[in-house]
Amino acid sequence: MLQAGVGFSPQQDTQKAAVEATRIALQRAGCATADFALVFATTGHGPGYSLLLRTIQLTTQATHVVGCSAGGVLTTDGEVERAPGVAVLVVRSDTVTASRFFLPQLRGRGYETGKEIAAFAQSRLGPDNLLTIFPDTYNFNAAAFFNGLSEGAPNLPTVGGGASEDGSLGETFQLCGDAVGNNAVSGLLLSGRFQATISNAQACQPIGPVHTVTKAQQNLLLELDGRPAFEVFAEVVRQPLIDDLRRAAAFVFVGLPVDPERRQVDRGEYVVRNIIGFDPAQGIIAVADEIHQGQKMIFTLRDGSGAREDLKGMLEALARTWEGNPPGFGMYFNCLGRGAGLYGFPDLDVSYIRQYFGDMPLIGFFTGCEIAPIRQHVALHQYSGVLVLVGEDKSRISPGRVQDSR
């Protein structure tokens, strides 16, 4: 049996907010105590994060309380941006076991940290597993971390979000048990018998054809399809954006397959990376990731209507997958570049999720980056919404399967 409930509090007083959100979550779960709890709290509660953890633990009697700081939080009740918020999910289950971890000193130790978490997980793996991580976005070397994790624990379904803040601090915080720190990674390993789906909605949709990188140097795109990269970019983007390159870089991004050897870029099966500079005279584009000669890529456009349609398509597919077997709870890791800033009004993502899954307990936050697999390759995403659904019944979905949202 799996019981779950989510609560939210807008109170500015951290202890009162923790008590309110946790009691609502327990009431909705129909239980007096919990086995584990997730908590996401906005930056204004930063001075009280230790008090927040203690209060939730005392209220729930949970063995594991894990979470992180957030630029905004979300629950089934709605999304909160640029305002105080504490979101709490409580879970009690005899089929799902949680194990928490907190690793400090993340900076420069991505590979080593990935290996340490893999070693932690290996001795605790069950028939079904889900690793949820909340790294410090500012000090997270995703490529090195994922390499270490995959070497030590291959094919472990991994999701999460980079801890975020409101821009006032320049640092994020990771929360675990009685530990509060930055430059760290916190998280939960869920193991036991359950079913889970992981789906990803993109805010950046493809524009133009798929291109081949014919010349590159580290993160510099020199040639696409045998032509100067900027020349190709200018043909795809055109006016008026091409007349204002700073504005163009805020809307147009590069889409890369997770596997550089992959010879195609399918819709929804790419990671988005920022364009960080142009040299029109030399025909060069600088990208916020390493580029490999011979790999495929696309240009993408960040667009509210396209993001909405992609979200709807993902949810329609998930609703069919879970038909007759509603999930017990959900986690939604939503990029800071989505929300009201993308759509022009708040609550769109949560409203759509509620439309398809009703009052399912849902918790999440606005992330500095998103973490989810593509074709079994765990990857760092940007401008996306990663929806993780967890439930009891194993009759419809394979153990630990990453469910494609298309």
C-alpha angles and dihedrals in degrees: 000000000000122000120184137167137173131211137185134197128189094192117129094214104088098212093047091047092050093050094046096047093044096048091050090050093050092047092051091047090052094231138107096218138022138217094218140357137201120210133187119182132181123247095262089070091056097109088054102044092114090050089047092057094046093049094050092046093050092046096048101028084221119167091214128040114172137165145108146237117286140199086216137353135217139197138164086283095061147279127297121201128170092005137085115280142162119191122190131185118192124194132188118183143153092203102047123062122195128206120185131210139185123189120184129200097047096161111104092358103086096127094042092048091051090051092048093052090047090053090048090051098045095070092047103046119129135185088287126027141182125183115205118190136185109192128180101264094210094057102032117121095191098185093052093043094050091047091055093044095049092048092053100034110018119196094012107151105240130188139158147108138263111255111252142192139196096263095260098100110034090220138075132215134227120208127203131154103315094336125106120177147135130229086045144099126235128184154137132251111210114200137164130066116333141108126245137183126198120199134171129210116200125217091191115069126194120266122187127000131313111274134205119227103231097172130020141154117202103300096350120105105210104164136014119192089349094304133100107283095229091052090057091045091053091053092051098043102034125165142013093016094046089061091060109042094181090058091042090058089056092058108025122065140169121256116209131183113242090233108056089205093060110114097210140040110223122198109274093009100098139080120235120231130186123248103232102182149001135212103187093178092057093034092238132145122193117213130194093242140047115279124208125211111245097025125121126245143167137204115242135197124219104227132162097216092048091048091051093051092047090051091050092050091051093049094047090055092047092049089057091048094051097037109142091005108072115199119250095227143342139218121206122194105193124185119245085234091066126058120068092342091063102036101031093239136053135256099031097127095045091044091055092047090050090049090060101032104027118209094348108152105261128180132175148126143224104269139208088221136352128233124208139129127262113196090343092308111117108224144178112246134194131201090012139117116226114201119194119188122192126191145156110240113088097186097096107033131048118246113278091351119164103226115217110229095211 
